[in-house]
Amino acid sequence: MTAPAWRLRRAGAADADALALIAGATFLEAFAGVLDGADIVAHVARNSSPAAFARYIVAGGVATLAEIEPGAAPVGYTLLTAPDLPVARRDGDIELKRIYVLAPYHGTGLGAALIARALADARAAGCGRVLLGVYGGNRRAHRFYEKHGFTVAGERRFLVGATWHDDRVYGRAV
């Protein structure tokens, strides 16, 4: 079987619609059957709208879009932002606020390519550590981050819709 032809590119404010589309689709895919449906809808509407992505990018966030060929349909993305996590911060910290890939592209190397790009972007920006938060019950994500050198740096409570969840906070030097 031939691996899908995907490419990574820097996303700008003009890509907010594509980022919002893939954000909503991947969040639903990751958490349907795990989180309450109404909470998923409310969370995506508030945090993954085109306007939300445009705000992140205008505020200095760095987004990478993964697109599949032919047609350049969005199938994954990352978003780096200023940290907003309840851990002791260091100078040069940055948060990997989002990293998602549609399930049909899991196991293709796309997730590894996205995280490598995010780490390279953080390094290029002069950052010394990448932080991220992940749902406490997402064992697959825990294994993925740990495989890529992240270690647990703390915990947080995270609101999805109207329900609080316990998350892990990971960190990794770059």
N, C-alpha and C positions, 0 to 999 in steps of 0.2 A: 504494500500500500504506500502510495506517495504521500509525504507529509504535505499538509496544506501550505500554500504560499501566503504567508502573512508578512506584514512589514510594520515597523514602528516609526512613528513620526511625532514631532513636537506638535502639540495641540495649542491653539490660541483661542481667544474669545470667540472668534468666528466658528469654532468647532463646538460651542456650548450645546447645541442641539444633539450632535452625535454623542458627546460625552453623557448627556442626560439620558439618551436612549439606552446606551449600553449600561449605564449605572442602574437604571430602573430594572432592566432585564436581568442583569447579573445578581442584583440584590434579591429580587423575587426568586430567581432560580436557586440561590444559595440558602434562602431562609423559608421558602414555602414548606409548610408542614413542621417547621421548627418554631417560628414566631407567629403571633396572631396576624391574620390577613389584614384586618383593619389597621393594625399597627404598622405593617409593611407599607401599605398604601400611604398612610399619613407620613411616615418617615421619608419615603421616596419623594413625595410631593414637597416636603419642606427642605430636604437636604440635597436632592439630586435633580432639581429643575434646571433648565437652561440658565435661568437668572442666577441660581446658586453657583453654577460652574463659571459663569462670566465674572461673578464677584471674586471667586477664588483666584482666577487668573489675573484680573485687574489688580488684586492685592498682592501680586507677586508669586502666586502659586505656579508650579511647574507641572504641566500635564503632558502625558505621552499617550497617544492613541494607537492601538493595534488594529490594523485593518486587514481583511482577507481579500485575496485576489482570486478571480477577477471581480471588479466592481467596487473595491474599497469600502465594503460594509464594516462597521465597527464591531469588533469581537472581544475587545479588552481595553483596559486603560490603567494608568496610575495617576496619582495626584500627590505632589509634595507641597506642604504648606508650613507656615510657622507652627510650632508645637502648641497643642491645646490638650495636654494630657497631665494627669495628676502624679507626676514623678518629679524628682529633683532635676531641674534643668541645668545643662552645662552650656557655656558659650559654644556656639556652632551646632546646636541641635536643630534638626529639621524633622518634621513628621511625615511619614508615608501615610497620608490620610486615607487613601484608597488604592487598592490593587485588586482588580477583578478580571476574570476571563470567563467567557461563556463555556459551559460544560463540554460541548463537542470539541473544544480545543485544549482541554486538560490533557496532560500527558504528551503534548506535541513539542514541548520546550518553550512555548510562548510565555508561560508564567515565569520561568527562569530568565528568559530574555527581558521581560518587563522589570523584574526585580533587579537584574544586572544594570539595566538602563537607569533605574531610579537611584541605585547606589552610585553609579558614575555621575549622574546629574548632581547628587548631593556633594560628592567629592569635588566636582568642578566648581560648585558654588562656595567652596571653602568650608563646608560643614564637616564636623568631626564625628557626629553620631546621628543615626537614623532611628527614630522611635515610631512605633505603630501600636494601635489597639486592635484587638481581635476578640470576637465573641468567645467566651470561656468554654462553651460546649463544642466549638468547631475544631475537633481533633485533627482533621485533615489539614486545616490552615496552620495549626500549631506545628505539625510535622514539617510542613513546607518551610515555614520561617526558620525553624531550628536547623533544617538541612542547609539553609543559606546563612548560617552563622548568627542568628538572632538568639538572644537569651532573655528570660523573663526579667523585667526591670520594675514591675509593680502590677497593680490592679486598678480597675476603675469601675464605677457604676455607669452604665450607658443607657440612655433613654431611647427606645424605639417606639414611636407612637405614644401610647400612654403607659407602657410597661418598661420597668427598669430591669436591666440585665447585668450580670457580672462579666467583665472582660479581663483579659490579660493585656498587659502592656509589655511589649518587647523592645529591646534596643540592640543596636549593633554599631560598632565603630566602623568608619569608612576611611 
